[in-house]
């Protein structure tokens, strides 16, 4: 299915969102997350506070501006995989891409800030749980996979944890290969071998 290109309004909205996120991250890294208020972010981005909140539900969400995109990429790894492609390799490939995005040199200061800020660590944990639930729903909804809700949720949690563990490993690719070997074995043990789409 061909996705239509974004409209002018959608492009403008995305540009405003990115401008706000960039301004927030710049201020947070320069002065510290706790030292910066929402009004200062809005002023730096040259938008009204109401505009900021129309794009981001909370101050924490400003740091995780790719949250929705990551969640959609995970579910699309299930729903848009090629016919007859097994589930686990499709998820492995997507998680590897996400980990590489988050382990680049440019991302290091942001992750350091997240680890040093309790509110951001708590937000990240709730975000990961939400991603796991969305991924589990996508897996459970695929009739070709024929797994129980419990199996779908368990494997989804493993996949989300793989992302977090690999991101912090000295060799993320090697860590992912090891973890997904275990995930593949767990997935195979949960039911039929019908892990590919008809």
N, C-alpha and C positions, 0 to 999 in steps of 0.2 A: 504494500500500500504506500503510495507516494504522499509524503507529508507536505501540505501547502506551505510556501514560504511565509514568514511572519509579516503581518501587516505593518504599516508605518506606525500605528498606535502601539503595537506590541514591541516594535523596535525601540521606540521612544521610552516606553515603560522599562524595558530591560536596561537601557542606557542609564536611566535615572537610578535604578536599583544598584547598578554596578558603581555608579559615581558615589552613592551613599556608602556602600560597602568599602570602597577604596579609601574614602575619607576616614571612616571609622577605624579601619585597620591601621592607617598611617598614624592617627592620633593615639591609638592604643599602644602601638609599638614605641612611639616616641615618649609618651608620658606615663604609660602604665594603664591597664584596663580600668582599675578602680578609680583612677584620678580623672577620668574623662566622663562627662555627663552627656546625656542624649541631646540636650540643647546645643552643646558644643559641636557634636557630630553634625547635626542639622545645619548649623551655621557654616561649618567647614565645607559641607557639600552644597551650600547655597540652596537649601530647600526648607520648607516649613516642617515643624515637628510632626504635624498631622500627615504630611507626605511621607516622612520617614516611617511612621507607624503603619502607613498603608502598604509598605513594602516589607517591613520587618516587625514581627509581633513583640519582640523584646530586645533589650540591649545585647543579650547573649547571642541572639540570632544573627546579629551583625557580623560576628566572627565566623559563623558557619553559613555564609551566604550561598554556598553550593549544596546545602542540605537537600533541597527538593530535587535538584538535578541528580545527585548521587542516588537518592531513593528511586527515582524513575529509571536510572540506568540499571539498578539491581533487578527491578521487576521486569524490565525489557529483556534482560539476559535470559529470563525464563520464557516470556511470551513471544519474543521475536527471534529466538534461536532457529537455526536452519532445520528443515525437516530431517528427521532421523538423527539429529545431533543430541547426544546424551546431555543430561542436565548439568552434571558436575563439571565437565570441562568448560561448558559455557559460563558457569559461575566463576570458575577458576580464572578464566581469561578476563572477565570483567573486574574481579577483585584485584588482579595483578595491575590492570590499568589504573584503578583508583589508588592503589598503594603507590604506584610510581608518581602519580600526580601529587600525592601528599608527602612524599619523601624527597622531593627535589630540594636543592639547596635553598631556594627562595622561601620554602615553607618552614624551614627550621625555626626562625624566630617566632612564628605564629604558634607552632606546637609547644615551644618552650613556654610562651605566655599561657597557653591553655593548661599545661601541667602545673603551672605555678598559681593558678587562680581557681579556688574551689568552686565558684559559681559556674565557671566554664567547664570544669571537669564534670560537674553534675549535669549540666545541659548536654554535654557530649554523650554521657551515659544514657540519658532519656532518649536522645536522638537515635542512638544505636538500637535501643529496644524497639523504637518505632519502625526503624528500617527493617529489623528482623521480622516484625509482625507483617509488614507489607510484603516482604519477600515470601514469608510462609503462606500468605493468602494467595499469592500468585502461583506458588507450587501446588497448593491444595486444589486450586481451580483448574489445573491442567488435567483433563481426563486421561491423557496418555501416560501420566506418571503413576497413577493408581496407588497413592500413598494415603495413610491416615492423616488426620489433622495433627496428631502428636508427632508423627514422623516428619511432617512438613515443617512444623515449628522447631523441632530439634535441629534438623539440618540447617534451617535458616539461621538459628542462633550460632551454630558452628561456623557458618560462612561469615557472619558479621564479626565473630571473635577472631577469625582468621585474618580479617582486615586489620584489626587492632594489634594483634600479636606480630604480624609481619611488618607493620609500620614501625614498630619499635625494635625489630631485630637488626643485628649487624649486617646480615645479608637477607634482605626482604624476599628476593626471588627464591632462594633456597628454603627459607622458612615456609613460603607459600606452597612449594612443591611438597614439602614434608607434611604440612597440615592437610592439604587437599588429598594426599594419599590416604590419610586417615578418614577424611570426610567421604571419599569415594567408597571406602570399605564399609563405613557406617550406613551410607545410602543403599548400597547393595544388600546389606543385611536386613533392611526394613521391609522388603517386599519383592514384587516381581522385577524382572529385568527390563520392564517396559519403560526405561528412562529416556527413550528417544521418541520423537514425535512421529506419528504415522504419516 
